[in-house]
Amino acid sequence: MAGARPTSNAGQGRVAQVAFSGSGFGLAGLLIPGYLLMLPTLGIFRFWQLTSKRRFYWSRTKIDGDALEYTGSAVQLLIGFLLALLIFLPTAGLYFWFGTFDTDVQYAGYLALGGVLYFLTGYAEYRARRFRLTRTLWRGIRFSQSGSAWGYAMRRLLWSVAVMLTAGLAYPFMRIGLFRYAWDNTYFGDRPFRFTGKWHLLIRAILPIALLSIVLFGAGVAMALNLGIDWNRPPQAASVLASAGTLIILMLAYLLGRARVASKLYSALEIGGAKLNVRVSAVRLIAHAILYGVLLAFAGFIALMLLGFAVQWINNRTSGIDHNDIAAILSIGWWQLGALALGYLGILGVLSLLGESILALGFWKAVARGAQIENADDLLTVRRGSAEESAVMGEGIADALNVGAY
């Protein structure tokens, strides 16, 4: 089994392994029919697709040989989304209403509206997490979450202000604080999780990456000043290669940092006498990123070829037509314009498919296959906790704001 380690460790009790058996091809086979059904259903089918996708992830994630179970339904997601629209329709009205005022009032109104939406994003993230947890079972025992979504959203807002005021230096403290609040209010049955990490946990993980990024940025600025920038001339080969190399190094640094941060955070979780130990492989994340880049480049090449044929065909059809005359443009045929629209949606679908079946799945797989639970027998004494939460508004707001996960 991938990622397997010894099943016992002195002083730690029995060690349970976490495994994931899903594949990118399996997920893509589930997603593609869902994408195709979204158009005739005006997007409504995506709630059924999201439910199927979560069951794909949950059922293929096994802890100590037993798979997770997802009990949520697509109807719950649909109802939550419809309820969320009751909040966002007036918000859209306010956006257009601010547009009727002078510039200063517009900016102030848009800024206030953006702050409200950012606050609601934090609220939605916490409520959506509660929705997913209360519909997740392992060995028949349900997860749950307490705490206040309003409190989480306020913490997130205040921490974000601190991050801006400190030019990003407060970000590790923000990440630790929000992670601690979420997990200290998470339960498996009647037993709470505990986050034991300290403020310096992320400093060690991201400080080398941050210093590398600063050095590379400074080197890039120095090189640009040395070579000079002339927008009327093509860029020099040296600057292009340097920019590409810097971008690659920064991407590798980001993936390395993501692996280290995830490993540090999840390895600081305990539940009763059991402890989670996670070692996310940066090599796996880099391999998935390379595969994503290669497939994205190939898909982009095909898309450019098709776009070139389409442009040439339209030019042939519209030669001699006044391009300022809308009626004349539409006279080339509605089905041709519809084909262009479908092509645009197809490009978005390919981007989403590659992102979900390679990057998102790859991160889940890297975390699952790098995880184990020390002193796992302590979980045998967990008793059933709260029942499934009935409220679905939080998941609906998260979906409307596009901050849902898996």
C-alpha positions as CSV (number, residue, x, y, z in Angstrom):
1,M,0.0,0.0,0.0
2,A,1.3,3.5,-1.0
3,G,2.7,5.5,1.9
4,A,2.7,2.5,4.3
5,R,4.8,2.6,7.4
6,P,5.4,0.3,10.3
7,T,2.2,-0.5,12.2
8,S,3.7,-0.2,15.6
9,N,5.9,2.1,17.5
10,A,7.4,1.9,21.0
11,G,5.7,4.2,23.4
12,Q,3.0,5.3,20.9
13,G,0.7,2.2,20.9
14,R,-0.6,0.8,17.7
15,V,-0.2,3.0,14.6
16,A,-3.1,3.1,12.2
17,Q,-2.5,3.9,8.5
18,V,-4.4,6.3,6.3
19,A,-4.8,5.3,2.7
20,F,-6.5,6.7,-0.5
21,S,-7.3,4.5,-3.4
22,G,-8.9,7.0,-5.8
23,S,-7.3,8.0,-9.2
24,G,-7.4,11.0,-11.4
25,F,-9.0,8.9,-14.2
26,G,-11.8,7.8,-11.8
27,L,-12.5,11.4,-10.7
28,A,-12.4,12.6,-14.3
29,G,-14.9,9.9,-15.3
30,L,-17.2,11.2,-12.7
31,L,-16.7,14.9,-13.5
32,I,-17.0,14.9,-17.3
33,P,-20.7,13.7,-17.4
34,G,-21.5,16.2,-14.7
35,Y,-20.1,19.1,-16.7
36,L,-22.0,18.0,-19.8
37,L,-25.3,17.9,-17.8
38,M,-24.8,21.3,-16.3
39,L,-25.7,23.1,-19.5
40,P,-29.2,21.6,-20.1
41,T,-30.0,21.8,-16.4
42,L,-28.8,25.5,-16.2
43,G,-26.2,24.6,-13.6
44,I,-28.5,22.8,-11.2
45,F,-26.9,19.4,-11.7
46,R,-23.7,20.7,-10.1
47,F,-25.2,20.0,-6.7
48,W,-25.5,16.3,-7.6
49,Q,-22.1,16.3,-9.1
50,L,-20.6,17.9,-5.9
51,T,-22.3,15.3,-3.8
52,S,-21.0,12.5,-6.0
53,K,-17.5,14.0,-5.9
54,R,-17.5,14.1,-2.1
55,R,-18.6,10.5,-1.9
56,F,-15.8,9.6,-4.2
57,Y,-13.2,11.2,-1.9
58,W,-14.8,10.0,1.3
59,S,-15.4,6.4,0.3
60,R,-11.8,6.0,-1.1
61,T,-10.2,7.4,2.1
62,K,-9.6,4.6,4.5
63,I,-8.4,5.1,8.1
64,D,-7.2,1.9,9.7
65,G,-8.9,-0.1,6.9
66,D,-12.3,1.5,7.3
67,A,-13.6,4.1,4.8
68,L,-15.1,7.5,5.6
69,E,-18.8,7.9,4.8
70,Y,-20.5,11.1,3.4
71,T,-24.3,11.3,4.1
72,G,-25.1,14.7,2.6
73,S,-27.5,15.0,-0.2
74,A,-27.7,17.2,-3.3
75,V,-31.2,18.5,-2.3
76,Q,-29.6,19.9,0.9
77,L,-27.0,21.8,-1.2
78,L,-29.7,23.1,-3.6
79,I,-31.9,24.3,-0.8
80,G,-28.9,26.0,0.9
81,F,-28.0,27.8,-2.3
82,L,-31.6,29.0,-2.9
83,L,-31.7,30.4,0.6
84,A,-28.3,32.1,0.1
85,L,-29.8,33.9,-3.0
86,L,-32.2,35.7,-0.7
87,I,-29.1,37.3,0.8
88,F,-27.1,38.0,-2.3
89,L,-29.9,39.4,-4.5
90,P,-30.2,42.5,-2.3
91,T,-26.4,42.8,-2.3
92,A,-26.4,42.9,-6.1
93,G,-29.0,45.6,-5.9
94,L,-26.8,47.7,-3.6
95,Y,-23.9,47.3,-6.0
96,F,-25.9,48.9,-8.9
97,W,-27.4,51.4,-6.5
98,F,-24.0,52.7,-5.5
99,G,-23.2,53.2,-9.2
100,T,-25.8,56.0,-9.4
101,F,-23.8,58.2,-7.0
102,D,-20.7,60.3,-7.4
103,T,-17.3,58.7,-7.7
104,D,-16.3,59.2,-4.0
105,V,-19.6,57.7,-2.8
106,Q,-19.2,54.8,-5.2
107,Y,-15.8,53.9,-3.9
108,A,-16.9,54.2,-0.3
109,G,-20.0,52.0,-1.0
110,Y,-18.0,49.4,-3.0
111,L,-15.4,49.3,-0.2
112,A,-18.0,48.8,2.5
113,L,-19.8,46.1,0.4
114,G,-16.5,44.3,-0.2
115,G,-15.8,44.3,3.5
116,V,-19.2,42.8,4.2
117,L,-18.7,40.1,1.5
118,Y,-15.3,39.3,2.9
119,F,-16.8,38.9,6.4
120,L,-19.5,36.7,5.0
121,T,-16.9,34.6,3.3
122,G,-15.4,33.7,6.7
123,Y,-18.8,33.0,8.1
124,A,-19.6,30.8,5.1
125,E,-16.3,28.8,5.3
126,Y,-17.0,27.9,9.0
127,R,-20.6,27.0,8.4
128,A,-19.7,24.9,5.3
129,R,-17.1,23.1,7.3
130,R,-19.7,22.3,9.9
131,F,-22.0,21.1,7.2
132,R,-19.4,18.7,5.8
133,L,-18.3,17.4,9.2
134,T,-21.8,16.6,10.5
135,R,-22.3,14.6,7.3
136,T,-19.0,12.6,7.7
137,L,-18.9,9.3,9.5
138,W,-16.1,6.8,10.3
139,R,-17.1,3.4,11.7
140,G,-20.6,4.7,12.2
141,I,-19.6,7.7,14.4
142,R,-20.2,11.2,13.2
143,F,-17.9,14.2,13.3
144,S,-19.3,17.6,14.4
145,Q,-18.3,21.1,15.0
146,S,-19.1,23.7,17.7
147,G,-18.0,27.3,18.0
148,S,-19.4,30.4,16.4
149,A,-19.3,31.1,12.7
150,W,-19.8,34.8,13.5
151,G,-16.8,34.6,15.9
152,Y,-14.6,32.9,13.3
153,A,-15.6,35.5,10.6
154,M,-14.7,38.3,13.0
155,R,-11.4,36.7,13.9
156,R,-10.6,36.3,10.2
157,L,-11.5,39.9,9.4
158,L,-9.4,41.3,12.2
159,W,-6.4,39.1,11.4
160,S,-6.7,40.1,7.7
161,V,-6.4,43.8,8.7
162,A,-3.4,42.9,10.9
163,V,-1.8,41.1,7.9
164,M,-2.3,44.2,5.7
165,L,-0.9,46.6,8.3
166,T,2.2,44.4,8.8
167,A,2.8,43.8,5.1
168,G,2.2,40.1,5.5
169,L,4.2,39.5,8.7
170,A,1.2,38.6,10.7
171,Y,0.0,35.9,8.3
172,P,1.6,32.9,10.2
173,F,-0.2,34.1,13.4
174,M,-3.5,34.4,11.4
175,R,-3.2,30.9,9.9
176,I,-2.3,29.4,13.3
177,G,-5.1,31.3,15.1
178,L,-7.9,30.3,12.6
179,F,-6.7,26.7,12.4
180,R,-6.7,26.4,16.2
181,Y,-10.2,27.9,16.5
182,A,-11.6,25.5,13.9
183,W,-10.0,22.3,15.2
184,D,-10.4,23.1,18.9
185,N,-14.1,23.1,18.1
186,T,-14.1,19.9,16.1
187,Y,-15.4,16.6,17.6
188,F,-15.3,13.0,16.6
189,G,-18.3,11.5,18.4
190,D,-18.1,12.8,22.0
191,R,-14.4,13.4,21.9
192,P,-12.9,16.8,21.0
193,F,-9.8,17.5,18.9
194,R,-6.9,19.5,20.3
195,F,-4.5,21.7,18.4
196,T,-1.1,21.7,20.2
197,G,0.8,23.9,17.7
198,K,2.5,27.2,18.8
199,W,2.9,30.5,17.0
200,H,6.4,29.6,15.9
201,L,5.2,26.4,14.1
202,L,4.7,28.1,10.7
203,I,7.6,30.5,11.1
204,R,10.0,27.5,10.8
205,A,8.1,26.2,7.9
206,I,7.8,29.3,5.7
207,L,10.7,31.5,6.8
208,P,13.2,29.9,4.3
209,I,10.6,30.1,1.5
210,A,9.8,33.7,2.3
211,L,13.5,34.6,2.4
212,L,14.1,32.9,-0.9
213,S,11.1,34.7,-2.5
214,I,12.5,38.1,-1.3
215,V,16.0,37.3,-2.6
216,L,14.6,36.3,-6.0
217,F,12.4,39.3,-6.2
218,G,15.2,41.6,-5.4
219,A,17.5,39.9,-7.9
220,G,14.8,40.2,-10.6
221,V,14.4,44.0,-9.9
222,A,18.1,44.5,-10.0
223,M,18.4,42.6,-13.3
224,A,15.6,44.6,-14.8
225,L,17.2,47.9,-13.8
226,N,20.6,46.7,-15.1
227,L,19.3,45.6,-18.5
228,G,16.8,48.4,-18.8
229,I,13.2,48.1,-19.8
230,D,12.2,49.3,-23.3
231,W,8.6,48.4,-24.0
232,N,9.1,49.2,-27.7
233,R,11.6,46.4,-28.1
234,P,11.1,42.6,-27.7
235,P,12.5,41.3,-24.4
236,Q,16.0,40.1,-24.4
237,A,16.6,36.3,-24.3
238,A,18.5,36.7,-21.0
239,S,15.6,38.4,-19.3
240,V,13.1,35.9,-20.6
241,L,15.2,33.0,-19.3
242,A,15.8,34.7,-16.0
243,S,12.1,35.4,-15.6
244,A,11.1,31.9,-16.5
245,G,13.7,30.4,-14.1
246,T,12.6,32.7,-11.3
247,L,9.0,31.8,-11.8
248,I,9.8,28.0,-11.8
249,I,11.9,28.4,-8.6
250,L,9.1,30.4,-6.9
251,M,6.5,27.7,-7.9
252,L,8.7,25.0,-6.5
253,A,9.2,27.0,-3.3
254,Y,5.5,27.5,-3.0
255,L,4.8,23.8,-3.3
256,L,7.6,23.0,-0.8
257,G,6.1,25.5,1.6
258,R,2.6,24.1,1.2
259,A,3.8,20.6,1.9
260,R,5.7,21.8,5.0
261,V,2.9,23.9,6.3
262,A,0.3,21.1,5.9
263,S,2.7,18.6,7.6
264,K,3.3,20.9,10.6
265,L,-0.4,21.9,11.1
266,Y,-1.9,18.5,10.8
267,S,0.8,16.8,12.9
268,A,-0.1,19.1,15.8
269,L,-3.6,17.6,16.1
270,E,-4.6,15.2,18.9
271,I,-7.9,13.6,19.9
272,G,-7.9,12.0,23.3
273,G,-4.8,9.8,23.5
274,A,-4.5,9.5,19.8
275,K,-2.2,11.7,17.7
276,L,-2.1,12.5,14.0
277,N,1.3,12.4,12.3
278,V,1.4,13.8,8.7
279,R,4.3,14.0,6.3
280,V,3.1,15.5,3.1
281,S,5.5,14.7,0.2
282,A,6.6,17.9,-1.6
283,V,7.8,15.6,-4.4
284,R,4.3,14.4,-5.0
285,L,2.9,17.9,-5.1
286,I,5.7,18.9,-7.6
287,A,5.0,15.9,-9.8
288,H,1.3,16.7,-9.9
289,A,2.1,20.4,-10.7
290,I,4.3,19.3,-13.6
291,L,1.7,16.9,-15.0
292,Y,-0.9,19.7,-14.7
293,G,1.4,22.1,-16.6
294,V,2.1,19.6,-19.4
295,L,-1.6,18.8,-19.9
296,L,-2.6,22.4,-19.6
297,A,0.0,23.3,-22.3
298,F,-1.3,20.5,-24.6
299,A,-5.0,21.6,-24.0
300,G,-4.0,25.2,-24.7
301,F,-2.3,24.2,-28.0
302,I,-5.4,22.4,-29.1
303,A,-7.6,25.3,-28.0
304,L,-5.5,27.8,-30.0
305,M,-5.7,25.6,-33.1
306,L,-9.5,25.4,-32.8
307,L,-9.7,29.1,-32.1
308,G,-7.6,29.8,-35.2
309,F,-10.0,27.7,-37.4
310,A,-13.0,29.4,-35.8
311,V,-11.6,32.9,-36.4
312,Q,-10.8,32.1,-40.0
313,W,-14.2,30.7,-40.6
314,I,-16.0,33.7,-39.1
315,N,-13.8,36.1,-41.1
316,N,-14.9,34.2,-44.3
317,R,-18.6,34.4,-43.2
318,T,-18.5,38.1,-42.2
319,S,-16.4,39.5,-45.1
320,G,-18.2,42.6,-46.3
321,I,-20.4,42.9,-43.3
322,D,-20.4,46.1,-41.2
323,H,-19.0,45.0,-37.9
324,N,-20.8,47.9,-36.1
325,D,-24.1,46.5,-37.3
326,I,-25.3,44.0,-34.6
327,A,-28.1,42.7,-36.7
328,A,-25.7,42.0,-39.6
329,I,-23.3,40.1,-37.3
330,L,-26.1,38.0,-35.9
331,S,-27.2,37.2,-39.4
332,I,-24.2,34.8,-39.7
333,G,-26.4,32.3,-37.8
334,W,-27.3,31.8,-34.1
335,W,-26.0,28.3,-34.1
336,Q,-22.5,29.5,-35.1
337,L,-22.5,32.0,-32.2
338,G,-23.8,29.2,-30.0
339,A,-20.9,27.0,-31.1
340,L,-18.5,29.8,-30.0
341,A,-20.2,30.1,-26.6
342,L,-19.9,26.3,-26.2
343,G,-16.3,26.5,-27.1
344,Y,-15.7,29.1,-24.4
345,L,-17.6,26.9,-21.8
346,G,-15.5,23.9,-23.0
347,I,-12.3,25.8,-22.2
348,L,-13.5,26.6,-18.7
349,G,-14.6,23.0,-18.3
350,V,-11.1,21.7,-19.3
351,L,-9.4,24.1,-16.9
352,S,-11.7,23.0,-14.1
353,L,-11.3,19.3,-14.9
354,L,-7.5,19.5,-14.9
355,G,-7.5,21.5,-11.7
356,E,-9.8,19.1,-9.8
357,S,-8.5,15.8,-11.1
358,I,-4.8,16.7,-10.8
359,L,-4.1,19.5,-8.3
360,A,-7.0,19.2,-5.8
361,L,-7.0,15.4,-5.9
362,G,-3.2,15.3,-5.7
363,F,-3.1,17.4,-2.5
364,W,-5.8,15.2,-0.9
365,K,-3.9,12.1,-1.9
366,A,-0.6,13.5,-0.6
367,V,-2.1,14.3,2.8
368,A,-3.9,11.0,3.1
369,R,-1.0,8.8,2.0
370,G,1.4,10.7,4.3
371,A,-0.8,10.4,7.4
372,Q,-0.9,7.9,10.3
373,I,-2.6,7.9,13.7
374,E,-0.4,7.0,16.7
375,N,-2.1,5.2,19.6
376,A,-5.1,4.5,17.4
377,D,-6.7,2.0,19.9
378,D,-7.7,5.0,22.0
379,L,-10.3,5.8,19.3
380,L,-12.1,2.5,20.1
381,T,-13.5,4.1,23.2
382,V,-15.2,7.0,21.4
383,R,-19.0,7.2,21.8
384,R,-21.5,8.6,19.4
385,G,-21.9,12.4,19.6
386,S,-24.4,14.8,18.1
387,A,-26.8,14.1,15.2
388,E,-26.6,15.5,11.7
389,E,-27.0,19.3,11.7
390,S,-30.2,20.3,9.8
391,A,-29.2,23.8,8.8
392,V,-27.9,24.1,5.2
393,M,-27.6,27.9,4.9
394,G,-23.8,27.9,5.5
395,E,-23.1,25.6,2.7
396,G,-25.3,27.6,0.4
397,I,-23.5,30.8,1.2
398,A,-20.2,29.1,0.6
399,D,-21.3,27.8,-2.7
400,A,-22.6,31.3,-3.8
401,L,-19.3,32.8,-2.8
402,N,-17.3,30.0,-4.4
403,V,-15.4,29.1,-1.2
404,G,-16.6,25.5,-0.9
405,A,-14.1,22.7,-0.6
406,Y,-14.3,19.2,-2.2
